[in-house]
Amino acid sequence: MNLIKTTVLVLSITAFTSCSKKETAFSDPLITNRDTTVSPAQDFFNYANGGWFKKNPILNTDSSNGIMRIITDTINSQIKNICEKSALDKDAAKGTNKQKIGDFYASGMDTIAIEKAGLSPLNAELKKIEEIKDVQSLVAGIAHLQTVGASPAYSFYVTQDDKISTKYAVFFTQGGLGMGQRDFYLEKDKRNVTIRDAYSTHLKTIMRSMGEDEATASKNAAGILKLETELANASRKLEALRDPLKNYNKLTVDQFNKQTPNIDWKKTLAVLGVPKADTVIVGQPEFFAAFNTLLKSYTTEEWKTYLKWNLINSYASFLNKDIEKADFKFFSTVMNGVSTQKPRWKRVVNQTDTSLGELVGQVYVAEYMPKGVKEKLEEIGTNVRDVFAEHIKKLDWMSDATKEKALKKLSKIVMKLGYPDKWKDMSSLTIDRKSYCANVMSANSWDYQDMIHKFGKPVDRTEWHMYPQTYNAYYNPSNNEIVIPACNIIVPGYEGRMPDDAVLYGIIGGSFFGHEITHGFDDQGSQYDENGNLNNWWTPEDLKKFKAKTKLIVSQYNKFEVLGKHVNGDATQGENIADLGGVVVGYEAFKKTKQFKNNEKISGLTPDQRYFLAYAYSWMINRRDESKITQITTDVHAPEQFRINGPLANVPEFYKAFNVKEGDKMYQKENERVVIW
C-alpha cells in the first residue's frame, strides 16, 4: 500500500485557502498521470492515465489499481484508526458505538479464537438444515436461511413498490447461484469451462472441510453444481433484468401458490417475517416455476447438501484459515486474478465498515469531514441540475408536452448530500469479542430485521442506502433522488490547495452529479415519474425517438472488445447513457465558471483539455485480465477504458480540444455520434 504516494485533499469551504507563491509549485496529476507516448486521438484512456499505470503496477493483493483504490485506502486508513482506538478501550460502555465497533474489530483480528472455533459458529444453523425431512420443511428451511444472511434458491427483499412508491412491497427474484451469474454455468468458451472446473474443485474442498471423505465430497460437489446449473438455466440474462416492467409481476399469495403448488407461500412468508403480506412482486415467474419443479426432482438430501454449502459460502471469509483461503483462491484468484490476500487488518476493517457502517459513519463524519462539505456538494449539484434543465428545454427531438414532464421530474429530484440528517438506531444489535463469524451473523440478522420491519409502515424517504465513508453514489428511481456521500469530495493529488474548476466539474460535476441525475432519464430511470412510480410519462412519438437514441449507444458499446469478449451494450446501456449525460452536462456547467470564460490555462492545458483529462481521471482504473472478463460477464458497468473513450467519442468539444480527426481511433462519424440529453 505504501507504493501509493499520491496525497489526498478533502475539499471543503474551510479548506479552500489561497496559496502563497512558494506553495504554488505542485505535481499536477493531470500532467503527471499522462502517457504522452500515446496519442489522445487514438486512446484517450491510456493517454490520460497510462503514465500513472506505468508507475503504479497492480499489487498482488488487488484485482485493480487506480483512483478508487487510492481514495479507498485513504478512507480505510481513517476507519482503521476508528477501529483500533475503539478496540483498545475494553471498558467501553456496553451498547455504545465505540464498544460495538471495537469488539467487532477485535473479534476479527483474533485469529486464534477463529481457528479454534472452526465451523462451530454455524453449528446451530447446520443442525437445522440436518433436521429437514421433506419438501415442506425444506421450503421452510430455505426461507429461514434468508433471515440469517444466506441466500439459497432465490432472493427475497422488502422495498418500495415500483408502481406505488409510497408503500413497501415484498419481492421475490431469481438467485441461489454460488458463482452469482448464470453465464459462468452455461457459457462454453474456454475461460468459463476453466472456471467451472475450478468451482467444482472448490466445492470439493469445502465438502472436505465439513468432514466428508473424498468420494462423498466429489459426489456432493457434482450434485451442487448440477442443481445450481439448473437454477442458472431458469435465470434471465443480465440484460433482461434491466426492464423494470417485465420484471414486475404482482400476484396475490394465492396466485403465487397456484403457479408453484409445491410451495405454501403463506407459511413461507410467515417464516420470512412478513405474515401479513397478501401480495408479492415476482421478478421472474419462470424461475420460480423451475424452482417449484426442482424441489421434487432433487432429493431432500441433495437439497440439504446444497443448503449447507450455501450457508458456509455466505460466511467463508469469517471462518478458519483453511476455508477462508479456499474461498479466496476461487473467488479472488480464479475469478479476478488476485494472487495474495490483503493484510488481515484491511479485510477486517472492510468488514467492520460493511457490517457496522452506520456506526462507523457517525464517527467518520465527526472526526474526518470538515465543515462545508454539504454546502460545496450542493453548489456543484445545483449548477449541474440547472444545466440539465437548460438541455431539456433545447432538445430538438422532444415535444413540449414531454419536456414539461421531464422538467417537473428534474425539479423534484432530491439531492441527499454528505451524510444523513438522522442515523439509524442500532441499539438492538449485540456485538461482543467472542466470535467474529457470530458478529457478522448478528449484523446480517439485524439488517434483515430492519428491512422486514418496514413492511406495512409509511415509506421513510429520509433513509440512506450508502454510508458517508463509501466512495460511490446512486440514483434511486422510487424516491427520485440522488445520493452523494461525503467522501466523494476527495480528489487525490491536490493536498493543501483547491482544485481548479475543470477538475471539480470533470470529476464531481460530471462523474457524480451529472451521471446520477442522468440515471433518472436513462433506459430504466426514464420509466419512473417524478413521484418515483413506474409510470409512462412520455408521448408515444417521443418514447419512440428516445428508444432509437438508446439503440445507438447500445450499438456503439457492442463494438467494444476486451480480450476477445465484447461489451454487452444492452446490459450496460443505463450506465453508458449516464456517463454520456454526465460528461456533457458537467462540461456545460463548467463553461459557466470564471476559469472557462477567461480561457485560463493551467499547467499549459486549456480549460477544455483540463476538463476532459479530469473526467478521464475519475475513471483511472487498471484491471487484471481476469477481472476485466468477470466485469464484462457480471457488471452493468462497461470496462473503465470505455467509460472514458465511449462517451468522449460523442462530444464535439473533445475533438477540438485534442485535435481528433477522421481516421483516428477516437473518431466517430458525425451521423453515428450519440446525442441524448
VOTOR-541592 format. One line per 8 residues: number of its first residue (from 1); their letters; for each residue y, x, z of C-alpha. Coordinates in steps of 0.001 Angstrom, whole numbers, plus 500000, padded with zeros to 6 digits. Last residue first. Layout:
BEGIN
NUM) A) Y X Z ~ ...;
//
This chain:
BEGIN
677) WIVVRENE) 514583 470456 476931 ~ 512092 470533 474083 ~ 512742 473239 471500 ~ 509673 475041 470203 ~ 510144 477553 467423 ~ 507841 476853 464489 ~ 510569 475879 461998 ~ 512508 479001 462947;
669) KQYMKDGE) 509579 481304 462298 ~ 508548 483221 465392 ~ 509456 486868 465868 ~ 508088 488699 468894 ~ 505593 490516 466674 ~ 508375 491768 464394 ~ 508124 490836 460700 ~ 511269 488739 460759;
661) KVNFAKYF) 513780 490288 463082 ~ 514306 490775 466809 ~ 517550 492655 467512 ~ 517162 492672 471294 ~ 520076 490467 472363 ~ 520165 488537 469076 ~ 516512 487518 469204 ~ 516879 486597 472889;
653) EPVNALPG) 519809 484321 472042 ~ 517584 482464 469554 ~ 515043 481437 472273 ~ 511576 480355 471067 ~ 509952 483821 471144 ~ 511308 484048 474692 ~ 508982 481241 475808 ~ 505779 482980 474714;
645) NIRFQEPA) 506650 486642 475313 ~ 507334 486140 479006 ~ 504734 483620 480221 ~ 502585 485169 477513 ~ 502492 488532 479266 ~ 501775 486706 482531 ~ 498488 485161 481478 ~ 498868 481386 480944;
637) HVDTTIQT) 498997 479137 484002 ~ 496577 476199 484212 ~ 494037 478614 485692 ~ 490231 478624 485619 ~ 488964 480184 482398 ~ 492122 482032 481332 ~ 492550 483381 484864 ~ 488916 484499 485061;
629) IKSEDRRN) 489410 486389 481806 ~ 492569 488098 483053 ~ 490980 488898 486434 ~ 488070 490658 484789 ~ 490464 492687 482627 ~ 492449 493816 485664 ~ 495894 492343 485911 ~ 499485 493621 485553;
621) IMWSYAYA) 502264 491422 486898 ~ 505994 491676 486164 ~ 506513 487921 485806 ~ 509931 487677 487512 ~ 510873 491000 485904 ~ 510635 489346 482477 ~ 513342 486893 483553 ~ 515406 489822 484778;
613) LFYRQDPT) 514997 491544 481411 ~ 516152 488347 479703 ~ 519237 488094 481915 ~ 520062 491786 481718 ~ 519953 491772 477929 ~ 522179 488709 477793 ~ 524720 490215 480203 ~ 524835 493411 478135;
605) LGSIKENN) 522984 496474 479431 ~ 524509 499931 479900 ~ 523668 499976 483587 ~ 525842 496871 483940 ~ 527913 495491 481068 ~ 530337 492656 481748 ~ 530767 490197 478896 ~ 533632 488685 480904;
597) KFQKTKKF) 532186 485183 480480 ~ 528703 486411 481367 ~ 529683 488154 484581 ~ 532062 485358 485562 ~ 529235 482859 485545 ~ 528949 479773 483320 ~ 526595 481520 480888 ~ 524123 481990 483775;
589) AEYGVVVG) 523594 478213 483918 ~ 522752 478227 480203 ~ 520313 481092 480758 ~ 518575 479316 483616 ~ 518419 476191 481442 ~ 516589 478104 478691 ~ 514334 480295 480862 ~ 513248 477325 482957;
581) GLDAINEG) 512652 474931 480074 ~ 510398 477453 478356 ~ 508505 478264 481558 ~ 508208 474560 482432 ~ 506807 473720 478982 ~ 504350 476604 479344 ~ 503342 475429 482816 ~ 502623 471937 481540;
573) QTADGNVH) 500926 473252 478392 ~ 498396 475446 480194 ~ 495289 473242 479817 ~ 496132 472237 476252 ~ 497064 475754 475119 ~ 493840 477268 476435 ~ 494520 480975 475913 ~ 492079 482584 473522;
565) KGLVEFKN) 489328 484978 474580 ~ 488684 488216 472656 ~ 490074 490460 475370 ~ 493211 488336 475668 ~ 494389 486052 472864 ~ 497485 483989 472120 ~ 497105 481591 469191 ~ 496381 478598 471433;
557) YQSVILKT) 499758 479274 473034 ~ 501782 478348 469954 ~ 499623 475332 469121 ~ 500028 473893 472606 ~ 503791 474515 472328 ~ 503916 472615 469048 ~ 501804 469775 470437 ~ 504400 469389 473207;
549) KAKFKKLD) 507043 468766 470539 ~ 504986 466059 468817 ~ 504373 464489 472218 ~ 508130 464249 472804 ~ 508734 462653 469407 ~ 506060 459999 470069 ~ 507494 459334 473513 ~ 510935 458892 471987;
541) EPTWWNNL) 509690 456319 469478 ~ 507688 454348 472061 ~ 510698 454180 474410 ~ 510056 456196 477551 ~ 509984 455060 481186 ~ 506177 454900 481421 ~ 505152 454503 485065 ~ 503120 456751 487346;
533) NGNEDYQS) 505444 456281 490310 ~ 507572 459009 491845 ~ 510724 456959 492337 ~ 512497 458508 489328 ~ 509563 457679 487077 ~ 506318 459586 486570 ~ 504823 460199 483094 ~ 507267 463038 482413;
525) GQDDFGHT) 505659 465022 485219 ~ 502416 465339 483273 ~ 503468 466547 479799 ~ 506543 468264 481272 ~ 509693 466467 482457 ~ 509483 466774 486232 ~ 507964 470182 485636 ~ 511327 471096 484081;
517) IEHGFFSG) 512874 470984 487558 ~ 510251 473463 488766 ~ 510854 475981 485970 ~ 514647 475792 486075 ~ 514674 476203 489839 ~ 512056 478955 490098 ~ 511664 481144 487023 ~ 515082 480388 485571;
509) GIIGYLVA) 517557 480212 488451 ~ 515701 482440 490904 ~ 514618 485115 488434 ~ 516975 485171 485453 ~ 519744 483402 487368 ~ 519860 485866 490231 ~ 519274 488872 487978 ~ 521976 487904 485494;
501) DDPMRGEY) 524216 487007 488423 ~ 524300 490577 489690 ~ 522061 491472 492594 ~ 523951 491694 495895 ~ 523526 495045 497580 ~ 521812 496585 500585 ~ 518399 496939 499034 ~ 518256 495585 495491;
493) GPVIINCA) 514853 496807 494302 ~ 512656 493800 495026 ~ 514314 490359 494947 ~ 513631 488079 497929 ~ 515133 484599 497500 ~ 511663 483151 497164 ~ 511172 483890 500859 ~ 512955 480678 501832;
485) PIVIENNS) 510511 478250 500245 ~ 511562 476345 497076 ~ 510265 472756 496994 ~ 511075 470476 494081 ~ 511033 466731 494495 ~ 510194 463565 492572 ~ 508189 462426 495606 ~ 505084 461477 493622;
477) PNYYANYT) 505894 464130 490999 ~ 505739 467030 493483 ~ 507265 470158 491944 ~ 506226 473474 493438 ~ 507291 476900 494669 ~ 505735 480268 495437 ~ 506212 483255 497715 ~ 504964 481556 500885;
469) QPYMHWET) 506947 482530 504017 ~ 508765 479169 504146 ~ 505355 477407 504133 ~ 504156 475014 501452 ~ 503163 471347 501446 ~ 506395 470182 503090 ~ 506766 466729 504635 ~ 510141 464960 504511;
461) RDVPKGFK) 508794 462197 502282 ~ 506570 460884 505064 ~ 504799 457952 503448 ~ 504540 454976 505793 ~ 501191 454744 507612 ~ 497914 453212 506442 ~ 496345 456585 505693 ~ 498399 459419 507152;
453) HIMDQYDW) 495779 460041 509824 ~ 493442 461217 507054 ~ 495520 464301 506262 ~ 496316 465454 509805 ~ 492631 465012 510623 ~ 491686 467282 507738 ~ 494261 469917 508680 ~ 492999 469873 512275;
445) SNASMVNA) 489420 470265 511042 ~ 490442 473260 508946 ~ 492242 474809 511936 ~ 489199 474271 514143 ~ 486902 475737 511500 ~ 489123 478829 511204 ~ 489044 479185 514996 ~ 485263 478798 515058;
437) CYSKRDIT) 484962 481550 512452 ~ 487098 483909 514530 ~ 485196 483195 517735 ~ 486067 483759 521397 ~ 489795 484551 521309 ~ 491066 480966 521653 ~ 492594 478234 519460 ~ 492913 474508 520183;
429) LSSMDKWK) 494899 472317 517796 ~ 496314 469210 519490 ~ 499772 470789 519820 ~ 500083 471158 516057 ~ 503217 469008 515731 ~ 504509 469609 512233 ~ 507935 471167 511858 ~ 511245 469430 511187;
421) DPYGLKMV) 514124 470409 508903 ~ 511582 472172 506741 ~ 512253 475645 505299 ~ 514283 477297 502558 ~ 515060 474497 500121 ~ 513809 470986 499586 ~ 515557 469768 496434 ~ 515149 466027 495893;
413) IKSLKKLA) 515195 464945 492254 ~ 517216 461722 492106 ~ 519778 462984 489598 ~ 517008 464149 487261 ~ 515317 460742 487339 ~ 518584 458999 486527 ~ 519290 461477 483758 ~ 515878 460788 482228;
405) KEKTADSM) 516450 457059 482490 ~ 519806 457240 480701 ~ 518396 459632 478123 ~ 515627 457127 477381 ~ 518125 454407 476463 ~ 520436 456859 474659 ~ 517635 457851 472299 ~ 516058 461327 472362;
397) WDLKKIHE) 515680 463705 469405 ~ 519221 465108 469252 ~ 519334 466143 472894 ~ 522957 466691 473997 ~ 522913 464466 477097 ~ 519595 465951 478205 ~ 520965 469478 477918 ~ 524030 468648 480010;
389) AFVDRVNT) 521763 467213 482705 ~ 519710 470419 482707 ~ 522952 472345 483125 ~ 523839 470338 486228 ~ 520336 470949 487601 ~ 520735 474696 487153 ~ 524091 474751 488941 ~ 522727 472631 491791;
381) GIEELKEK) 519736 474942 492217 ~ 521874 478084 492304 ~ 524200 476692 494982 ~ 521334 475101 496927 ~ 519482 478402 497084 ~ 522608 480109 498412 ~ 523134 477401 501032 ~ 519517 477379 502162;
373) VGKPMYEA) 519549 481158 502639 ~ 522866 481174 504490 ~ 521755 482556 507812 ~ 519341 485450 507771 ~ 515587 484764 507496 ~ 513405 487276 509316 ~ 513216 486387 513002 ~ 513815 482633 513280;
365) VYVQGVLE) 512390 481770 509864 ~ 509280 483887 510445 ~ 508748 482495 513941 ~ 508735 478899 512669 ~ 506691 479897 509645 ~ 503930 481407 511774 ~ 503394 478007 513388 ~ 503239 476076 510097;
357) GLSTDTQN) 501229 478886 508540 ~ 498492 478623 511152 ~ 495377 478564 508949 ~ 496723 480316 505857 ~ 499055 482627 507777 ~ 496262 483621 510140 ~ 494025 484033 507096 ~ 496442 486427 505385;
349) VVRKWRPK) 496969 488394 508583 ~ 493183 488624 508979 ~ 492674 489982 505486 ~ 495555 492424 505836 ~ 494323 493613 509228 ~ 490850 494214 507772 ~ 492052 496685 505183 ~ 491665 495235 501678;
341) QTSVGNMV) 488169 495340 500268 ~ 487392 497828 497518 ~ 486099 497365 493957 ~ 488228 494492 492671 ~ 487129 493495 489148 ~ 488076 489816 489428 ~ 484880 487744 489159 ~ 482293 490447 489778;
333) TSFFKFDA) 484282 492432 492356 ~ 486222 489715 494166 ~ 483970 486633 494171 ~ 480644 488440 493922 ~ 481041 491602 495957 ~ 483457 489996 498425 ~ 480984 487260 499381 ~ 478201 489829 499769;
325) KEIDKNLF) 480523 491917 501949 ~ 481341 488948 504180 ~ 477675 488008 504489 ~ 476640 491509 505509 ~ 479763 492001 507663 ~ 479251 489030 509965 ~ 481147 485776 509394 ~ 484765 484906 508611;
317) SAYSNILN) 484762 485527 504851 ~ 481529 483526 504448 ~ 483054 480304 505819 ~ 483004 477986 502788 ~ 480003 479800 501302 ~ 478097 479190 504526 ~ 478766 475441 504309 ~ 477978 475222 500602;
309) WKLYTKWE) 474765 477200 501071 ~ 473599 474915 503861 ~ 474447 471897 501711 ~ 472478 473266 498739 ~ 469422 473871 500917 ~ 469739 470340 502303 ~ 469909 468946 498754 ~ 466678 470685 497825;
301) ETTYSKLL) 465024 469363 500987 ~ 466185 465814 500223 ~ 464523 466095 496846 ~ 466556 466155 493643 ~ 466397 463262 491162 ~ 467364 460891 493967 ~ 470872 462064 494876 ~ 471198 463409 491326;
293) TNFAAFFE) 471533 459880 489963 ~ 474537 458980 492160 ~ 476077 462369 491393 ~ 475839 461568 487681 ~ 477605 458234 488165 ~ 480106 460072 490356 ~ 480944 462456 487527 ~ 481224 459593 485030;
285) PQGVIVTD) 483821 457910 487277 ~ 486190 460922 487048 ~ 489284 460584 489234 ~ 488182 457719 491425 ~ 491003 456041 493317 ~ 489662 454061 496254 ~ 490206 450525 497508 ~ 489346 448767 500778;
277) AKPVGLVA) 490173 451650 503104 ~ 489815 450521 506717 ~ 487018 452961 507561 ~ 489154 456046 506765 ~ 487551 458776 508875 ~ 485228 460382 506326 ~ 482260 458989 508241 ~ 483775 455486 507958;
269) LTKKWDIN) 484445 456066 504265 ~ 480768 456906 503787 ~ 479665 453725 505544 ~ 481836 451639 503227 ~ 480797 453831 500284 ~ 477139 452966 500569 ~ 475760 455326 497940 ~ 472607 454898 495846;
261) PTQKNFQD) 474253 451984 494021 ~ 476956 454107 492336 ~ 478836 451785 489972 ~ 478133 448774 492177 ~ 479287 450621 495287 ~ 482529 451635 493552 ~ 483167 448001 492701 ~ 482558 447018 496327;
253) VTLKNYNK) 484965 449719 497504 ~ 487592 448257 495220 ~ 488381 450496 492307 ~ 491431 452416 491100 ~ 490760 454752 488187 ~ 493440 457412 487825 ~ 492161 460483 485978 ~ 492854 458962 482581;
245) LPDRLAEL) 496381 458126 483709 ~ 497129 461525 485253 ~ 496074 463428 482094 ~ 495784 467082 483109 ~ 492131 466926 484202 ~ 491010 466897 480563 ~ 492492 470399 480114 ~ 490211 471871 482769;
237) KRSANALE) 487101 470277 481304 ~ 485586 467219 482937 ~ 482573 467555 485203 ~ 479158 465980 484533 ~ 477700 469192 483138 ~ 479172 471077 486101 ~ 477313 468811 488533 ~ 474124 469524 486575;
229) TELKLIGA) 474888 473244 486750 ~ 475397 472921 490511 ~ 471899 471479 490868 ~ 470309 474206 488736 ~ 472180 476980 490545 ~ 471114 475599 493913 ~ 467477 475313 492811 ~ 467401 478852 491430;
221) ANKSATAE) 468778 480187 494705 ~ 466179 478165 496613 ~ 463282 479653 494653 ~ 464599 483202 494920 ~ 465214 482850 498671 ~ 461742 481380 499179 ~ 460094 484293 497355 ~ 462174 486968 499106;
213) DEGMSRMI) 461721 485598 502634 ~ 464318 483316 504177 ~ 466212 484382 507317 ~ 469611 482884 506602 ~ 470817 486261 505334 ~ 468014 486072 502756 ~ 469481 482829 501405 ~ 472879 484518 501194;
205) TKLHTSYA) 471435 487405 499201 ~ 469525 485035 496927 ~ 472735 483137 496181 ~ 474485 486403 495312 ~ 471705 487357 492908 ~ 472038 483979 491178 ~ 475798 484477 491040 ~ 475313 487883 489417;
197) DRITVNRK) 473118 486315 486736 ~ 475677 483531 486266 ~ 478482 486092 485917 ~ 476520 488061 483309 ~ 475914 484878 481299 ~ 479621 484128 481612 ~ 480537 487554 480267 ~ 478072 487436 477375;
189) DKELYFDR) 479184 484080 475996 ~ 477052 481010 476737 ~ 479577 478765 478521 ~ 477984 476196 480829 ~ 477961 477413 484415 ~ 481125 479515 484435 ~ 482745 476863 482262 ~ 482469 474226 485007;
181) QGMGLGGQ) 484934 475857 487401 ~ 484683 476468 491139 ~ 481910 479047 491294 ~ 480258 477206 494182 ~ 480739 473879 492412 ~ 480935 470762 494609 ~ 483823 469094 492836 ~ 484773 465985 490877;
173) TFFVAYKT) 487333 463630 492392 ~ 487521 460959 495093 ~ 490951 459793 496257 ~ 492019 457541 499137 ~ 495582 456208 498938 ~ 498851 456651 500808 ~ 501641 454228 500024 ~ 505307 454514 498976;
165) SIKDDQTV) 504303 456331 495760 ~ 502633 453248 494347 ~ 501316 454297 490928 ~ 500237 457816 491842 ~ 499073 456662 495289 ~ 500244 459283 497748 ~ 497627 461456 499409 ~ 494236 461227 501104;
157) YFSYAPSA) 491519 463619 499971 ~ 487936 463918 498827 ~ 486265 466427 496521 ~ 482663 466114 495358 ~ 479100 467441 495856 ~ 479772 469743 498824 ~ 483240 470742 500047 ~ 483170 472450 503456;
149) GVTQLHAI) 486134 472416 505855 ~ 484806 470355 508746 ~ 485595 466827 507524 ~ 484035 467328 504087 ~ 480811 468305 505862 ~ 480648 464812 507331 ~ 480712 463169 503895 ~ 477797 465271 502653;
141) GAVLSQVD) 475874 464453 505824 ~ 476485 460719 505406 ~ 475171 460857 501836 ~ 472137 462815 503047 ~ 471549 460358 505918 ~ 471280 457539 503376 ~ 469262 459606 500908 ~ 466623 460528 503493;
133) KIEEIKKL) 465792 462865 506368 ~ 468891 464888 507259 ~ 468261 466630 510607 ~ 468461 470102 509013 ~ 472021 469382 507931 ~ 472993 468501 511495 ~ 471379 471744 512714 ~ 473386 473759 510183;
125) EANLPSLG) 476557 472109 511522 ~ 475786 473047 515127 ~ 474681 476528 514126 ~ 477822 477378 512137 ~ 479442 479576 514801 ~ 475943 481103 515331 ~ 475709 482682 511875 ~ 476166 486215 513196;
117) AKEIAITD) 477781 486063 516647 ~ 477216 489738 517443 ~ 478943 490831 514259 ~ 481969 488612 514946 ~ 482169 489800 518556 ~ 482127 493445 517479 ~ 484548 492755 514616 ~ 487294 491572 516985;
109) MGSAYFDG) 490182 491686 514488 ~ 489790 488048 513529 ~ 489628 486949 517159 ~ 492825 488887 517889 ~ 494652 487159 515016 ~ 493665 483696 516212 ~ 494454 484558 519830 ~ 497917 485861 518987;
101) IKQKNTGK) 498860 482987 516688 ~ 497618 480383 519157 ~ 499191 482004 522193 ~ 502554 482563 520482 ~ 502681 479011 519189 ~ 502202 477754 522737 ~ 499092 475836 523762 ~ 498159 478132 526625;
93) AADKDLAS) 501106 480092 527972 ~ 500991 483696 526758 ~ 499028 485869 529186 ~ 497227 487907 526542 ~ 500571 489037 525126 ~ 499486 491803 522779 ~ 498172 489230 520287 ~ 501639 487688 519836;
85) KECINKIQ) 503271 491020 519075 ~ 500439 491831 516685 ~ 500641 488505 514846 ~ 504433 488480 514415 ~ 504424 492118 513319 ~ 501630 491339 510854 ~ 503708 488423 509539 ~ 506519 490865 508721;
77) SNITDTII) 504124 493220 506972 ~ 502656 490222 505175 ~ 506115 489289 503869 ~ 506772 492766 502482 ~ 503278 492995 501019 ~ 503759 489564 499438 ~ 507006 490752 497852 ~ 505480 493858 496314;
69) RMIGNSSD) 502314 491950 495402 ~ 504299 489273 493584 ~ 506372 491845 491737 ~ 503418 493694 490304 ~ 499800 494628 490759 ~ 496567 492820 490011 ~ 492943 492440 491078 ~ 493595 494348 494279;
61) TNLIPNKK) 491826 496634 496742 ~ 491215 499389 494193 ~ 494974 499549 493656 ~ 496428 498594 490283 ~ 498417 501509 488882 ~ 502072 501876 489881 ~ 503904 504494 487793 ~ 502502 503303 484472;
53) FWGGNAYN) 502948 499632 485426 ~ 506588 500241 486358 ~ 507315 501750 482962 ~ 505475 498888 481272 ~ 507688 496167 482733 ~ 510430 495292 480234 ~ 508863 496903 477167 ~ 505405 495691 478216;
45) FFDQAPSV) 506437 492039 478385 ~ 508844 492359 475445 ~ 506101 493264 473002 ~ 507151 493913 469396 ~ 510911 493222 469403 ~ 511268 494921 472786 ~ 509847 498070 471145 ~ 507536 500051 473402;
37) TTDRNTIL) 508239 503730 474030 ~ 511136 502492 476163 ~ 508770 501417 478929 ~ 511092 499571 481265 ~ 510863 499248 485047 ~ 513528 501916 485585 ~ 516295 500068 483754 ~ 515858 496513 485069;
29) PDSFATEK) 514918 498067 488403 ~ 518396 499652 488768 ~ 517996 502867 490731 ~ 521172 502999 492783 ~ 524598 504516 492615 ~ 527156 502084 494040 ~ 526955 503257 497631 ~ 529380 506183 497383;
21) KSCSTFAT) 531912 503938 495659 ~ 531710 501458 498523 ~ 529503 498414 498197 ~ 530851 494902 498711 ~ 528782 492775 501012 ~ 526397 489903 500421 ~ 524049 489902 503407 ~ 525869 487091 505214;
13) ISLVLVTT) 525505 484692 502287 ~ 521875 485569 501976 ~ 519565 487636 499836 ~ 516613 489329 501446 ~ 516551 492709 499795 ~ 513397 494686 499115 ~ 512697 498357 498575 ~ 510363 499719 495932;
5) KILNM) 508135 502370 497484 ~ 504829 500847 496539 ~ 502246 503592 496900 ~ 502424 502866 500632 ~ 500000 500000 500000;
//
